[in-house]
Amino acid sequence: MSNFYPKFAVVGHPNKGKSSIVASLALDDSIQIGNTPGTTQIKRGFPLKVDGKIVYELFDTPGFQRARRVYAWLEEHGDVPANRRIDVVKKFVHEHCDNKRFRDEIELLEPIINGAGVIYVVDASKPYGEEYEIEMEILRWCGQPSMAILNLIGDDDYREEWTRALGQYFRLVRTYNPMSAGHKEHIELLESMAQLNEAWTKPIKQAINVLKKFYDLNVEQTVSTISDYMVKVLSFIYKQKIDGESATPKEEEVAKEAYRKKILNYEHKEQQSVEKIWQHSDIQKNKDELNLEKLGLFSKESASIFGLSQKELIVTGASAGAITGGGLDLLVAGSSFFLGTLIGGVVGGVGAMYGFNNLYELKVLGQSVGRRELTVGPMQNLNFPYIVLGRALYHASLLAKRSHATREAIDLQDVSFTEKIISSEARKVLEKVHIKLRKGKELEKEELKEYSNTIRQSFLDLL
């Protein structure tokens, strides 16, 4: 891309969603957004950068406060041909730059007289009013390429009457909801903006291509992050030195707790990485922590959403040959014996449901130095991989579709939009890898590739 990039001033009446539109189009959730007029008091440029290069820049501006007085001044001093009206606007800005009464108008007009295109924002959930015509007349005096955006903040819809009025002042009128707009809507709006000025057509089309590639790259990085996370968490083994011939109950509990904390830490880091990929900073989440004794593993409801239902567990267990009982397997110096102690609560009495409770593989191994080592893991529960993968995919899909104008916490407990995160076909492929990871075996390159491809398709299905 060349050094030239389009600039746009987002202007309009106070509290019509200007900052939200800037945040959405700039992919920047650090922009302050408020429900009261006057949240934005000074103009501020927000460049959208990809790989360190500016694609375009948006200016967030205060709302018009004294539009009638500004327009009256322009008319009083504006006995000039149409092609000279921009000079009158520049004169107004120059003469009133230190006048606090016109601070908001000066702030919003400065980027326009310096060459920025105009994006005029209205709330089309409210009826059209003639008072807006003064603002539009001022913008017309600026002579810059301009378009209007219909933002539906409330439930009512007055777009038809707004479109008739705005069409007399602006070349393009488009509906755009910054709170719900995703990648597709973003691209469509840019395609409209490319029509505003012939000089902008090429750079904006270049910007569109850059953003499409950027989105595809984000998908690939997300899939890679989730795949690496799954391999780590499913193959993880915690090791702890012990002095006796066998581990004491306290030593076992300490080891299991350390194992649990590491699993939670893996998920926390995975979520942070995905949030960074999609450029969401300091995002708030309403969620239940991954509880190895309660969340999903012992809940038929959660299992049927994030993992395997009871029927699916039976099928998976049969194919994997992995359901061997509901106890802990402790291997002492290479000799195995069955203890029969269950971790956590019991879900059902049938054999297939024991897969929900067969959580850990605990071993005590002799060491050449005379000390022994207690190991915990890998996780043996058949449902566990689908629960952690389901959580990861759901979290990532929310971020990929989330507008940067949204400030609400994401709800990782609301899974009402789908009953199945991972299809039956996908589980058949995934389970082959899960079996090897449960046995502590290394994955072949082709196996990992097929595993990642399956995760990618599940992710794309959610998008």
C-alpha positions in Angstrom: 0.0 0.0 0.0 1.2 3.6 -0.7 1.7 6.1 2.0 -1.6 7.8 1.1 -4.6 6.6 3.2 -8.1 8.0 3.4 -9.2 9.9 6.5 -12.8 10.3 7.7 -14.4 12.6 10.3 -17.3 10.9 12.0 -19.7 13.7 12.9 -23.3 14.4 14.0 -25.6 15.3 16.8 -24.5 14.4 20.3 -25.1 10.9 21.5 -25.9 9.2 18.2 -23.3 6.6 18.3 -20.3 8.3 16.6 -17.7 6.9 19.0 -19.3 3.4 18.6 -18.9 3.6 14.9 -15.3 4.8 15.2 -14.5 1.9 17.6 -16.2 -0.6 15.2 -14.4 0.5 12.1 -11.0 1.1 13.7 -11.2 -2.3 15.5 -10.3 -0.4 18.7 -12.1 -1.2 21.9 -10.1 1.4 23.9 -12.3 4.2 22.6 -14.4 5.7 25.3 -18.2 5.2 24.8 -20.9 6.7 27.0 -24.7 7.0 27.0 -24.6 10.7 28.0 -24.0 13.6 25.6 -20.6 15.1 25.7 -18.6 11.9 26.2 -16.3 13.0 23.4 -15.1 16.5 24.0 -12.1 16.8 21.7 -11.4 15.3 18.3 -9.0 12.3 18.2 -7.7 10.3 15.3 -7.8 6.5 15.4 -5.8 4.9 12.6 -6.5 1.3 11.7 -3.1 -0.4 11.4 -2.3 -3.8 10.0 1.3 -5.0 10.2 2.3 -1.5 11.3 0.8 0.2 8.2 -2.1 2.6 8.4 -5.1 1.4 6.3 -7.3 4.4 7.0 -7.9 6.9 9.9 -11.1 7.8 11.6 -11.6 11.0 13.7 -14.0 10.8 16.6 -15.5 14.2 17.2 -17.8 16.0 19.6 -21.4 16.5 18.6 -22.8 19.8 17.1 -23.8 22.2 19.9 -24.3 25.6 18.3 -25.0 24.7 14.7 -27.5 27.5 14.1 -25.0 30.2 15.2 -22.2 28.7 13.1 -24.4 28.5 10.0 -25.6 32.1 10.6 -22.0 33.2 10.6 -21.2 31.3 7.4 -24.1 32.9 5.6 -23.2 36.3 6.8 -19.7 35.9 5.5 -20.4 33.6 2.6 -21.3 35.7 -0.4 -18.9 33.7 -2.5 -19.2 31.1 -5.3 -19.8 27.5 -4.1 -16.2 26.4 -4.8 -15.0 29.0 -2.3 -17.3 28.1 0.6 -14.7 25.8 2.1 -12.5 29.0 2.5 -15.3 30.6 4.6 -15.5 27.6 6.8 -11.7 27.7 7.3 -12.0 31.4 8.2 -14.6 30.6 10.8 -12.4 28.0 12.4 -9.4 30.3 12.3 -11.2 33.2 13.9 -13.0 31.2 16.6 -10.3 28.7 17.5 -10.0 30.2 21.0 -13.7 30.7 21.5 -15.0 28.2 24.0 -18.6 28.6 22.9 -17.7 27.0 19.6 -15.2 24.5 20.9 -17.2 21.5 19.8 -17.8 22.8 16.3 -14.1 23.8 15.9 -13.1 20.3 16.9 -15.3 18.5 14.4 -14.7 20.9 11.5 -10.9 20.9 11.7 -10.2 17.4 10.3 -12.8 18.1 7.5 -11.2 21.3 6.3 -7.9 19.5 6.4 -9.1 16.9 3.9 -11.0 14.3 5.8 -14.2 12.8 4.3 -17.4 13.2 6.2 -19.4 10.3 7.8 -22.6 11.9 9.2 -24.3 9.7 11.9 -27.9 9.8 12.9 -30.1 7.7 15.2 -32.8 6.4 12.8 -34.7 4.9 15.7 -35.9 8.5 16.4 -38.1 10.6 14.0 -36.4 12.9 11.5 -36.3 16.6 12.6 -35.6 19.7 10.7 -33.0 20.8 13.2 -30.6 18.4 11.7 -30.7 20.3 8.4 -28.6 23.1 9.8 -25.8 20.6 10.6 -26.1 19.1 7.1 -25.9 22.5 5.5 -22.7 23.3 7.4 -21.2 20.0 6.2 -22.2 20.8 2.6 -20.3 24.1 2.9 -17.2 22.0 3.6 -17.3 20.5 0.2 -15.8 17.2 1.2 -17.0 13.7 0.0 -19.6 12.6 2.4 -22.0 9.8 3.4 -24.6 9.3 6.1 -24.9 6.3 8.4 -28.3 5.3 9.8 -27.6 3.9 13.3 -30.6 2.2 15.0 -30.0 2.8 18.7 -33.6 2.1 19.8 -36.3 -0.3 18.8 -38.3 1.9 16.4 -37.4 2.3 12.8 -37.6 5.7 10.9 -35.0 4.9 8.2 -37.4 5.6 5.3 -38.0 9.2 6.3 -34.4 9.7 7.2 -33.2 8.3 3.9 -35.4 10.7 1.9 -34.0 13.7 3.8 -30.4 12.6 3.9 -30.4 11.7 0.2 -30.7 15.5 -0.6 -27.4 16.2 1.2 -25.2 13.0 1.0 -24.2 10.9 -1.9 -24.6 7.7 0.0 -26.9 6.7 2.9 -26.2 3.3 4.6 -27.5 1.4 7.6 -24.8 0.3 10.0 -25.2 -0.9 13.5 -21.8 -0.6 15.2 -22.9 -2.8 18.2 -23.6 -5.8 16.1 -21.6 -5.3 12.9 -19.1 -8.0 12.2 -16.4 -8.6 9.5 -18.9 -8.9 6.6 -20.8 -5.6 7.5 -17.4 -3.9 8.0 -16.3 -4.8 4.5 -19.6 -3.9 2.9 -19.4 -0.4 4.5 -15.9 0.1 3.2 -17.0 -0.9 -0.3 -19.6 2.0 0.0 -17.0 4.4 1.2 -14.8 3.6 -1.8 -17.4 5.2 -4.0 -17.3 8.6 -2.3 -14.1 9.8 -4.0 -12.3 8.5 -7.1 -9.0 9.1 -5.3 -10.0 6.9 -2.5 -11.2 3.9 -4.6 -7.9 2.2 -5.0 -6.6 2.7 -1.4 -9.9 1.6 0.1 -10.0 -1.5 -2.1 -6.5 -2.2 -1.0 -7.6 -1.7 2.6 -10.4 -4.2 2.0 -8.0 -6.8 0.7 -5.7 -6.3 3.6 -8.6 -6.7 6.1 -9.8 -9.9 4.4 -6.3 -11.4 4.6 -6.0 -10.1 8.2 -9.3 -11.8 9.1 -8.2 -15.1 7.5 -4.9 -14.9 9.4 -6.8 -14.3 12.6 -8.8 -17.5 12.0 -5.6 -19.5 11.3 -3.8 -18.1 14.4 -6.9 -18.9 16.5 -7.0 -22.5 15.3 -3.3 -22.9 15.8 -3.6 -21.5 19.4 -6.5 -23.8 20.3 -4.8 -26.9 18.7 -1.6 -26.3 20.7 -3.7 -25.7 23.9 -5.5 -28.9 23.4 -2.3 -31.0 23.0 -0.8 -29.3 26.1 -3.8 -29.7 28.4 -4.6 -33.3 27.3 -1.0 -34.6 27.6 -0.1 -32.6 30.7 1.5 -34.6 33.6 2.2 -33.1 36.9 5.2 -34.6 38.8 5.9 -34.3 42.5 8.6 -35.9 44.7 7.6 -38.0 47.6 9.8 -39.8 50.3 7.7 -42.8 51.1 6.9 -46.1 49.3 3.5 -44.7 48.4 1.9 -41.2 48.4 0.0 -40.1 51.5 -3.6 -38.9 51.0 -2.4 -35.4 51.7 0.4 -35.7 49.1 -2.1 -37.0 46.5 -4.5 -34.1 47.2 -1.7 -31.5 46.9 -0.6 -33.1 43.6 -4.1 -33.1 42.2 -4.7 -29.5 43.2 -1.5 -28.5 41.5 -2.6 -30.4 38.4 -6.0 -28.6 38.5 -4.4 -25.2 38.8 -2.1 -25.9 35.8 -5.1 -26.9 33.7 -6.9 -23.7 34.6 -3.7 -21.7 33.8 -3.5 -23.3 30.4 -7.1 -22.2 29.7 -6.5 -18.7 31.0 -3.4 -18.2 28.7 -5.3 -19.7 25.7 -8.1 -17.2 26.2 -5.7 -14.3 26.5 -3.9 -15.3 23.3 -7.1 -15.5 21.4 -8.3 -12.2 22.7 -5.0 -10.6 21.6 -5.4 -12.1 18.1 -8.8 -10.5 17.6 -7.6 -7.2 19.2 -9.9 -7.2 22.2 -8.1 -5.8 25.2 -9.2 -6.0 28.9 -12.3 -7.8 28.0 -14.7 -8.7 30.8 -16.2 -12.2 31.0 -19.1 -13.7 32.9 -18.2 -17.3 33.2 -17.8 -20.4 35.4 -14.3 -21.5 36.0 -13.4 -24.9 34.5 -14.1 -27.0 37.6 -12.8 -30.5 37.1 -15.2 -31.9 39.6 -18.3 -30.0 38.7 -18.3 -28.2 35.4 -19.4 -30.5 32.6 -17.6 -33.6 33.9 -20.5 -34.3 36.3 -23.2 -32.3 34.6 -25.4 -34.0 32.0 -26.6 -30.6 30.9 -23.2 -29.1 30.3 -21.9 -32.3 28.8 -24.7 -32.3 26.1 -23.7 -28.8 25.1 -19.9 -28.7 25.4 -18.9 -32.4 25.3 -20.5 -35.8 25.0 -24.0 -36.7 26.0 -24.5 -39.9 28.0 -25.3 -41.9 24.8 -22.3 -40.3 22.9 -20.1 -41.2 25.8 -21.0 -44.8 25.6 -20.2 -44.9 21.8 -17.0 -43.0 22.3 -15.9 -45.2 25.2 -16.6 -48.3 23.2 -14.6 -47.1 20.2 -11.8 -45.9 22.3 -11.7 -48.9 24.6 -11.1 -46.4 27.4 -13.8 -47.0 29.9 -12.2 -49.3 32.4 -13.9 -48.3 35.7 -14.6 -45.4 38.0 -11.5 -45.5 40.2 -8.0 -44.2 40.4 -5.2 -46.3 38.9 -2.1 -46.1 41.1 1.0 -47.8 39.8 3.6 -48.3 42.6 7.1 -49.1 41.3 5.6 -50.6 38.2 3.0 -52.8 40.0 -0.7 -51.9 39.5 -3.5 -52.3 41.9 -7.1 -50.9 41.9 -7.9 -48.6 44.9 -11.6 -47.9 44.0 -11.6 -44.4 45.4 -13.8 -42.0 43.3 -12.9 -38.3 42.8 -15.8 -35.9 43.1 -19.5 -36.8 42.8 -21.0 -39.8 41.0 -23.3 -39.1 38.1 -24.8 -42.4 37.3 -24.6 -46.1 38.2 -24.2 -47.6 34.7 -20.8 -48.6 33.5 -20.6 -46.2 30.6 -21.1 -43.2 32.9 -18.0 -44.1 34.9 -16.2 -42.3 32.1 -17.3 -39.0 33.7 -15.5 -39.9 36.9 -12.3 -41.5 35.7 -10.5 -38.2 35.9 -6.9 -38.7 36.6 -4.1 -41.3 36.2 -2.0 -41.2 39.3 1.3 -43.1 39.4 4.1 -43.5 41.9 7.3 -44.3 40.2 10.6 -45.3 41.7 13.7 -43.2 41.1 17.3 -44.2 40.8 18.3 -41.8 43.6 16.1 -43.6 46.0 13.2 -41.1 46.1 9.9 -41.7 44.5 7.8 -39.5 42.2 4.0 -39.0 42.2 2.6 -38.1 38.8 -0.9 -36.9 38.0 -2.2 -37.1 34.5 -2.9 -37.2 31.6 -6.6 -36.7 32.1 -8.5 -39.9 31.4 -12.0 -38.6 31.4 -13.5 -39.2 27.9 -15.7 -36.1 28.1 -12.9 -33.7 29.2 -11.4 -33.0 25.7 -14.8 -32.0 24.3 -15.6 -29.7 27.2 -12.3 -27.8 27.1 -12.4 -27.7 23.3 -16.0 -26.6 23.3 -15.3 -23.8 25.7 -12.3 -22.7 23.6 -14.2 -22.7 20.4 -17.2 -20.9 21.9 -15.0 -18.2 23.5 -13.1 -17.7 20.2 -16.3 -17.5 18.1 -17.7 -14.7 20.4 -14.5 -12.7 20.0 -14.4 -13.2 16.2 -18.0 -11.9 15.8 -17.8 -9.2 18.5 -17.8 -5.6 17.5 -15.1 -3.4 19.0 -17.8 -1.0 20.0 -19.3 -3.4 22.5 -18.4 -2.9 26.1 -20.6 -5.6 27.7 -19.0 -8.6 29.2 -19.0 -11.7 27.1 -21.2 -14.5 28.6 -19.5 -17.8 28.4 -22.4 -19.4 30.2 -25.0 -18.5 27.4 -24.9 -21.4 24.9 -28.5 -21.2 23.9 -27.5 -20.5 20.2 -26.4 -24.0 19.7 -26.8 -27.4 21.3 -23.7 -28.9 19.7 -20.3 -27.2 19.5 -18.6 -30.2 18.0 -20.3 -32.5 15.5 -20.4 -36.3 15.6 -18.3 -36.4 12.5 -15.7 -34.1 14.0 -15.5 -36.2 17.2 -14.6 -39.3 15.3 -11.5 -37.6 14.0 -10.7 -35.8 17.2 -11.0 -38.9 19.3 -8.2 -40.7 17.5 -5.8 -38.0 18.7 -7.3 -37.9 22.2 -6.7 -41.6 22.6 -3.0 -41.1 21.9 -2.7 -38.1 24.2 -4.4 -40.0 27.0 -1.8 -42.7 26.6 1.1 -40.2 26.6 2.0 -40.9 23.0 3.6 -38.4 20.6 1.5 -37.2 17.6 2.6 -37.6 14.1 2.7 -34.5 11.9 -0.1 -35.6 9.7 -2.3 -36.5 12.8 -1.8 -33.0 14.2 -2.6 -31.5 10.8 -5.8 -33.5 10.5 -6.7 -32.5 14.1 -6.2 -28.8 13.4 -8.2 -29.0 10.2 -11.1 -30.5 12.1 -10.9 -27.8 14.8 -10.8 -25.2 12.0 -14.0 -26.5 10.5 -15.8 -26.6 13.8 -14.7 -23.0 14.4 -15.8 -21.8 10.9 -19.2 -23.5 11.5 -19.7 -21.3 14.6 -18.8 -18.2 12.6 
